[in-house]
Amino acid sequence: MIQVGRDDLLRALKGFKGLAKQDLLIRGELTQENLSKKTHAEARRETYLQLIERLETSSTEAACVFAFDEYHKFSNQNDNFDPAIKGHQQALEMFFKLIGIEPEQLRSSIQENLVFEKLISLNSQISHGYYAQN
């Protein structure tokens, strides 16, 4: 596994936030599809901002636990077609990919009702990777 330092993680999240901001700049007619895309992009941007703030004001571990709890919260909502929920989930999945947890692992840990620490212990690559640097 490639180790990801706190500064690299922040840089990546800021880049993702910039991409979400660009997606907010939808031109043309205000159709239902464009509104959905805009809602999705705003949700991603909001999530990236929250993650950046957590990383800047607390530990990487606290940011990871926050992200896991948020992912769990959004996964328990039944509206699979809500663009805001999908946007939050996508941003959180990208965060976890950065630290080496694939979306499939994340989803199965939610289905098995695991806590974040258990997910980390099941994935020895992460517990010996960047995660231990803070």
C-alpha positions, -999 to +999 in steps of 0.1 A: +000+000+000+012+035-007+013+056+024-006+088+023+005+117+045-018+142+060-006+170+037-011+148+006-046+138+018-055+175+023-041+184-011-061+156-028-093+166-010-088+203-020-085+191-056-117+171-054-134+201-038-123+222-068-137+197-092-170+197-074-170+235-076-165+233-113-194+209-116-216+236-099-210+259-129-236+242-151-244+263-181-276+263-201-312+256-194-322+248-158-336+213-164-343+187-138-312+168-148-291+200-144-306+206-110-298+170-099-262+174-111-259+207-093-273+192-061-249+162-064-219+185-069-229+207-039-232+177-017-197+165-028-182+199-022-198+202+012-185+168+023-150+176+011-151+209+030-161+190+062-133+165+057-107+192+051-118+210+082-116+178+103-081+171+090-070+207+097-084+209+132-080+174+145-063+141+139-064+120+108-080+093+129-108+117+139-114+126+103-116+089+093-140+081+121-161+111+111-161+100+075-171+065+084-199+076+106-212+100+079-210+072+053-229+049+077-256+077+081-260+082+044-261+045+037-290+040+061-311+065+042-335+047+019-337+072-009-313+057-035-322+084-061-315+115-040-286+133-057-275+149-024-272+115-007-254+101-037-230+131-038-221+128-001-216+090-005-194+095-036-172+121-018-168+098+012-159+068-010-133+089-027-118+098+007-117+062+017-101+052-016-073+077-009-065+059+024-068+024+008-103+013+016-123+003-015-160+011-018-168-026-017-150-030+017-168+001+030-202-012+019-197-046+034-185-031+067-217-011+068-238-042+061-220-061+088-225-032+112-187-029+119-172+001+137-144+019+120-117+005+142-128-031+133-126-022+096-091-009+101-081-040+120-094-062+092-074-043+066-038-047+079-025-026+050-042+004+064-033-001+100+003-003+090+000+025+063-004+062+066-031+058+093-004+052+120+015+083+111-005+107+132 
